[in-house]
Amino acid sequence: MKFRYLLLFVFLAKCSAALAQNEAPVQSLNHYVTFLDKSSEVLTGRFKMLAGYQEAVSQFREKPVSDLRLPSSGPLEEYYFKKAMTGNGLPAAEMDRLNKTARVIWELFNDIDVICKQLETHVRLKGYQNDNLKQSDELVKKIQRMFGRFSEEKDAFYKEIQHVYRKHQPYSAADPYLLTEKAMEQVILSQKALLDSLPYYLNVESRNDWPVETVRRSMLADEKFLATIDNTKPRLEYPADDMLSAFKTAIASLQSLKGRAIDNYTFAAKQSAAHGNESYVLLMNQFNQDLLAFHASFINYSQSKRRLLYYPAFSPVFAKEKTAKAAKNAAETAAFEDKALLSFITKKAGAPAPAALIRTLNDHIEFVNESLRQMHSLQLTLRNYQFSAEHYRDPVRSNARANLEYSHENFKIPASAYALVVTASAAVPEPYRASINRQTEVLMNVLKEMDNLSIELIAYTSEKQYLKDQLQRSDAILDRYLVLFDTFDKKKEQLYNDLRRIYEAYPNADPRSSWIISGKALQNAMDDDRDVLFGVKALLRQETSQIPATAKIEENAQQLIADEYQNLKGLQRYGRSNGLCPYSPYEDLAANSARFAELTKKVKNASSGSNRHPFEAFYYFYNNELVYQYNKFVELSKGSLLKVVNQPDLFVFARTDKSKTLNPAKPGQSAPGQKQEVTDPEPEIVATGKPKNPEVPTENPGAPATAQVTQSKIDTVYVERVRIDTVFVDRSITNQQVTRSLDGFAANNMVLLLDVSSSMNSPYKMPLLKRSIKSMLTLLRPEDQISIVLYSGKARVVLKPTSGSKSAEIARMIDLLKSDGDTDGNEGIRLAYKTANKQYIRGGNNRIILATDGEFPVSDEVMQMIGQNAKQDLYLTIFTFGRNAHTGQKLKKLSQIGKGSYAHVTEESADLQLILEAQGKKLATE
């Protein structure tokens, strides 16, 4: 009997031991990773808190007008640490070793928390007022060091976890899940290595070099990941395979961020650490919140087939402050390196062009188009500078003025696009590749000289060299720019013609495809439109006296419409609210070609009383209404067609007649320092080697207008000081003819304040909102600025002020909008006004567009703020969305206080409503 009880006891003991170890080894390991992940998440929040605090400290040192603040952090969450320590899926020896390391990290985590709370308490008690921020600085330095130590300890612990993981989960290339895990890990390690190499300086004024070349190499390496990461997808089961696709999308998003980080590293960005810090945070957020999130989802969905290991979030660190390098004086800019054209003869290919080849040819065109957009921005900047500079040609008068200034912050060389296109050109066979790469390199060299000339001009004005040489070097730089603009135009035409020859050397894969048939018809129309544009240019240069014939493009427009259903046969029609519909760009290009013909018939040479060159309307129309629509159709064709290049406005910047010096000294004229009226005549403009054409520059946002000079108070003279020639459009006038163009209207500073709360998730709301915004994008000009503020949940700026030349970037942001969260209207309105005021344009159309589907409470404080801003020409327009028009009065009252419009957007009005707001102010005509 006793023996039976003894056997029963042994059996139960074995069962208890078996039940006690009921986790898989990988599960226990993932508890440790989750602990590291959650700890890193908390520290990331503290990292951002400390960065914001230090920015406030810098402002406090300069002007202690308000108290410093830090949010309360609260107690640490112990749950994930305890769960990791009590796992039961590993042998005791391994558990003890891992638990020992986890405890060290937990203690370090607590130490950081204690120091952060000491800083919070110190700030709350206003101790910094008594010791001149001494203790605050010491605590901040201590926290910085501990962040670095935590990152090192965390990385070492994860390697230890991985080592144990491989013992329990040996790698096998035959297993698609393990193979995919390894490919994902390579991507993750590559991105983490980049983040580890990037500095984040707590002192934003740091001017140390930023590793732009490291970012460029990382971006090029990612192209290989994008090409191969989804090779195992056919061998995976749903939904794990879907997460692999999402992971690939996350890599592409990182690519976009890296490209912007490279292109935005301009001369202005190099003057502080702000650009590097912003790039660091954006890449870190994308890594943690997107890339790792999809990686974790893949692991979760793979559990039925294979248990895999998570990867912990990246924990940020602060870089050690270094002594800034002394800036060197800008030397005289060297001419760009030109290279002889490598001619080639195309041979008819026997097989259709691979998709990679056509994609590369289109990438070359996109590089050219982005370069032209940047060049136009630079031309506008130079035009404004030239007018200002003319007031400094007289050295006596120059001493009585404020400093002449020049800046070209908006000019960004598309270096990332260039790097990618050169790498991708491996898909182009020789000798084509050598020729187009050399031509693209020369275009890049021209852009670099443009950039270097502007950098030289910054040094020239900041060092007041114009007082010594009476603008001689300035004149030489501006003369050189004219040569460069014309050179770039000619060389880009040569490149486009060669790209087209290569494309046409290959037969179409399916000549009977509706994409090919309709695409060729559109391309023929674009060729004729381009010929007419060149004819207009020749007319305005007085190289010919004949207005170009438009019969052919009118005939093309009619033929496109007549053949529409035959050409597009078999292609899906989704409707205008869907950006994937091929019918929309096809129809728009046909209609716009007819409008282009009408515009051409009315062309006139520049008149002396005009403040805009007549070619400007053609420039915007051709690029925005024709090229944009054609290239959009090409994108929808999924790589079977070739895009076309934009055309520059070579009339937008012309040289001043230097023989007409402003304000020559006259007998009896008031001596410098005496109050006098400034009556400087406008300088006469001449295009080198061309007839004289008067120009008036576009308005410089925020530039003060002044008409008097005194010795006690010297104001900077801007060309825009003469007056702001804009007038409001009276919407009360009936039967107004509304055009789909911004020609003749003032520059826009438009903040789109969008309600994307969950209630907007309706076919009568969010799709109409997106459609309304997109209808305006093709009309935008480089001088127009668009910002987007969302107020679902916490109000936030999702698109900083962006030039109208970046319409594709704005459209991408609109496509990403989703309905979720609650409405916080008051905070959204405050943030929108803050954003709009930062970009305020004197004489421009400064307007906030609030889009919502219902009323929300608005505080008296916000109502007062709206009224005050309306008095300063910053207006509030309100659009409502939904099946039925709203009957509430609060939103109408808001629009009245804000002196803006109020409208309910419907299917019929969606395409025009926002355009009307963009036409809120006209340029006055003489």
Secondary structure, DSSP 8 states (H G I E B T S, - for coil): -HHHHHHHHHHHHHHHHHHH--S-HHHHHHHHHHHHHHHHHHHHHHHHHHHHHHHHHHHHHH---S------------HHHHHHHT--SS-HHHHHHHHHHHHHHHHHHHHHHHHHHHHHHHHHTTTHHHHTTHHHHHHHHHHHHHHHHHHHHHHHHHHHHHHHHHHHS---TT-HHHHHHHHHHHHHHHHHHHHHHS---SSTT------HHHHHHHHHHHHHHHHHTTTTGGGS-TTHHHHHHHHHHHHHHHHHHHHHHHHT--TTGGGSSHHHHHHHHHHHHHIIIIIHHHHHHHHHHTTTT--------------------------------------------SS---HHHHHHHHHHHHHHHHHHHHHHHHHHHHHHHHHHHGGGSSHHHHTTS-------TT----HHHHHHHHHHGGGS-TTHHHHHHHHHHHHHHHHHHHHHHHHHHHHHHHTTTHHHHTTHHHHHHHHHHHHHHHHHHHHHHHHHHHHHHHHHTS--S-TT-HHHHHHHHHHHHHHHHHHHHHHHHHHHTTS-SS----HHHHHHHHHHHHTHHHHTTT-----TTSTT-SHHHHHHHHHHHHHHHHHHHT-----TT-SS-THHHHHHHIIIIIIHHHHHHHHHTTSSS--------TTSS-EE-TTS-SS---TT---TTS-EE-------EE-TTS-B--------TT-----EE-SSS-----GGGS---EEE--TTSSS----S--TTB--EEEEEEE--SGGG-STTTHHHHHHHHHHHHTT--TT-EEEEEE-BSS-EEEEEEEEGGGHHHHHHHHHT----S-B-HHHHHHHHHHHHHHT--TTSEEEEEEEESS-----HHHHHHHHHHHHTTEEEEEEE-SSS----SHHHHHHHHTEEEEEE--TTTHHHHHHHHHTSEEE---
